[in-house]
Amino acid sequence: MLNFFKKSLVRSGVFDGFTDYHSHILPGVDDGIKTMTDSLAVLSYYEQLGIREVWLTPHIMEDIPNTTDALRQRFNELTEAYSGTITLHLASENMLDALFEERLDDGDLLPMGPRGDHLLVETSYFSPPMDLYGILDKIMHKGIRPILAHPERYVYMDKADYQRLKEMGVKFQINITSLVGAYGKEAKDKAEMMLKEKWVDLTGTDIHKLHAFQYAANQKQLSASTIKQIYALTSERI
């Protein structure tokens, strides 16, 4: 189908009132935005789009062993520097590795939601951790609802895996730019399938670089039906 009949994320209006549940805007703490100046530039662009709320979710993993105290300090520095209209929250994106299990046991976490009872988690894109379902079950036994970040990007997962996770009670957060092909056709197809199955609970940008996000957000790839499905998600909360 000709792209003439499709819209970009920016032109679709889906960002008006949007809550970004996955971002790497907190400066200098992971592979995302590096400087305070660049973080403020991202937030300024978000304001232009109409985004109203952002969860800052820096990586915590063995390769990027951020501490909760250090992240809170950096978050305070950002909120002092930022005087715009967007509401900012601090959480984290947690790799399901050995470091995570230690922190889960210690209760040393940066959860999401007004009650602090949701946790954004991820795995390797190529292979699951040992005992994936056991780890997720352990999280839920702590009274925390796991949110699986960008499930459409895990090449080892198929529809049966997604269905099993949903039956367990795991929430799904897709990257909104997956829907315009930012991560390739397979991720786009999986994201569209999960939308159709109504398995998607939340959306996020997973922004790491402003220019890359701007490029993806302006690609004319969204059909009218996909836009309608995204709008239905923008009112979802945790």
C-alpha positions in Angstrom: 0.0 0.0 0.0 1.3 3.5 -0.8 2.5 5.5 2.2 0.3 8.3 0.9 -2.5 6.6 2.8 -0.5 6.2 6.0 0.6 8.6 8.8 3.6 9.1 11.0 3.5 8.8 14.8 3.9 12.6 14.9 1.1 13.4 12.4 -1.2 10.8 13.9 -1.6 12.8 17.1 -1.0 9.8 19.4 1.6 11.7 21.4 -1.0 14.3 22.5 -1.5 13.5 26.2 0.8 10.5 25.9 2.5 8.8 28.9 6.0 7.4 28.0 6.4 4.3 30.1 9.9 3.5 28.9 12.7 6.0 28.3 16.4 6.5 28.7 16.4 10.2 29.2 18.1 10.3 32.6 21.5 11.7 31.6 24.8 9.9 31.8 23.7 6.7 33.6 23.4 4.1 30.7 23.5 3.9 26.9 20.9 6.5 26.5 21.1 10.3 26.8 24.5 11.4 27.9 24.2 15.0 29.1 21.8 17.2 31.1 21.6 19.6 28.1 20.6 16.7 25.8 18.0 15.5 28.3 16.4 18.9 28.5 16.3 19.0 24.7 14.5 15.7 24.6 11.9 16.9 27.1 11.5 20.2 25.1 10.7 18.1 22.0 8.3 15.9 24.0 6.5 19.1 25.1 6.1 20.0 21.4 4.5 16.6 20.8 2.1 17.0 23.7 3.6 14.3 25.9 2.4 14.9 29.4 4.1 12.2 31.6 7.4 10.3 31.4 8.8 7.4 33.3 12.6 7.5 33.3 13.7 3.9 33.2 17.5 3.6 33.2 19.1 0.2 32.8 20.1 -1.9 35.8 22.1 -5.0 34.8 25.4 -6.6 35.4 27.0 -4.6 32.6 25.4 -1.4 33.9 25.3 -1.8 37.7 23.5 1.4 38.6 22.5 1.7 42.2 19.1 3.0 43.3 20.7 5.7 45.4 22.8 7.0 42.5 19.8 7.0 40.2 17.7 8.9 42.7 20.4 11.5 43.0 20.7 12.0 39.3 16.9 12.1 39.0 16.8 14.9 41.6 19.4 16.8 39.6 17.2 16.5 36.4 14.1 17.6 38.2 15.9 20.6 39.6 17.1 21.5 36.1 13.8 20.9 34.3 11.0 23.5 34.7 8.7 22.4 31.9 5.2 20.9 31.9 5.9 17.2 31.8 5.5 15.1 34.9 8.6 13.0 35.5 8.9 9.8 37.5 11.9 7.6 38.3 11.8 3.8 37.8 14.2 1.4 36.1 14.5 -1.3 33.4 15.8 -4.4 35.0 17.6 -7.1 33.1 16.6 -10.5 34.5 20.2 -11.6 35.4 22.0 -12.6 38.6 22.2 -9.0 39.8 18.5 -8.7 39.5 17.8 -11.7 41.6 20.0 -10.3 44.4 18.2 -6.9 44.3 14.8 -8.6 44.3 15.7 -10.6 47.4 16.9 -7.4 49.0 14.0 -5.3 47.9 16.4 -2.9 46.3 14.2 -1.9 43.4 12.9 1.2 41.5 9.3 0.1 40.7 6.6 1.8 38.7 3.1 3.1 39.3 1.6 5.2 42.1 1.7 2.2 44.5 5.1 1.0 43.4 3.7 -2.4 42.5 4.9 -2.8 38.9 8.4 -3.4 37.6 9.8 -3.0 34.1 11.9 -6.0 33.2 13.8 -7.2 30.1 15.8 -10.2 28.9 18.5 -10.6 26.2 17.0 -10.2 22.7 18.4 -13.5 21.6 17.9 -16.0 24.5 15.9 -16.2 27.7 17.5 -16.3 31.2 17.5 -19.6 32.9 14.1 -20.2 34.6 12.5 -17.2 33.0 9.0 -18.2 34.2 10.3 -19.0 37.7 11.9 -15.5 38.0 8.6 -13.9 36.8 6.7 -16.0 39.3 9.0 -15.0 42.1 8.5 -11.3 41.2 4.7 -11.8 41.4 5.0 -13.6 44.8 6.6 -10.4 46.1 3.4 -8.5 45.2 4.9 -6.9 42.1 3.4 -7.1 38.6 6.2 -7.5 36.0 5.9 -5.4 32.9 7.9 -7.0 30.0 9.7 -4.3 28.0 9.5 -4.5 24.2 8.4 -8.2 23.9 8.2 -7.7 20.2 12.0 -7.5 20.0 12.8 -10.9 21.5 13.7 -13.1 18.6 13.4 -16.3 20.7 9.7 -15.6 21.5 6.8 -16.6 19.4 3.0 -16.3 19.8 2.8 -19.3 22.1 5.4 -17.7 24.5 3.5 -14.4 24.5 0.2 -16.2 25.3 1.8 -18.1 28.2 3.2 -14.9 29.6 -0.2 -13.2 29.4 -1.8 -16.1 31.1 0.7 -15.7 33.9 -0.4 -12.1 34.4 2.7 -10.4 32.9 2.0 -7.0 31.4 3.5 -6.0 28.0 5.0 -2.7 27.0 5.8 -2.3 23.4 8.0 0.3 21.8 5.8 2.6 19.9 8.4 3.0 17.2 8.3 -0.7 16.5 5.0 0.0 14.8 6.8 2.1 12.2 9.5 -0.5 11.5 12.3 1.0 13.7 13.5 -2.4 14.7 12.7 -4.3 11.5 9.8 -6.2 9.9 9.7 -9.0 12.4 9.4 -6.7 15.4 6.8 -4.6 13.6 4.8 -7.7 12.7 4.9 -9.0 16.3 3.9 -5.6 17.7 0.9 -5.4 15.3 -0.1 -9.0 16.2 0.0 -8.2 19.9 -2.1 -5.1 19.4 -4.6 -7.2 17.4 -4.7 -9.8 20.2 -5.2 -7.0 22.8 -2.1 -8.2 24.7 -0.4 -4.8 24.8 -0.9 -3.0 28.1 1.4 0.0 27.8 3.5 1.8 25.2 6.8 3.6 25.5 9.4 5.2 23.3 12.6 3.5 24.6 14.3 6.6 23.5 18.1 6.5 23.6 19.0 9.2 21.0 16.8 12.2 20.1 17.6 12.2 16.4 16.9 8.5 16.0 13.6 8.9 17.7 12.7 11.9 15.6 13.5 10.0 12.4 11.4 7.0 13.4 8.5 9.1 14.7 8.2 10.9 11.3 8.1 7.7 9.2 4.7 7.3 7.4 4.0 3.7 8.3 0.8 3.8 10.4 -2.5 2.6 9.0 -5.8 4.0 10.3 -6.5 0.8 12.2 -3.2 0.8 14.0 -3.6 4.4 15.0 -7.0 3.6 16.4 -5.5 0.7 18.4 -2.7 3.0 19.8 -5.3 5.6 20.8 -7.1 2.9 22.8 -3.9 2.3 24.8 -3.1 5.9 25.6 -5.6 6.0 28.4 -4.2 2.8 30.0 -2.6 3.4 33.4 -0.7 1.4 36.0 
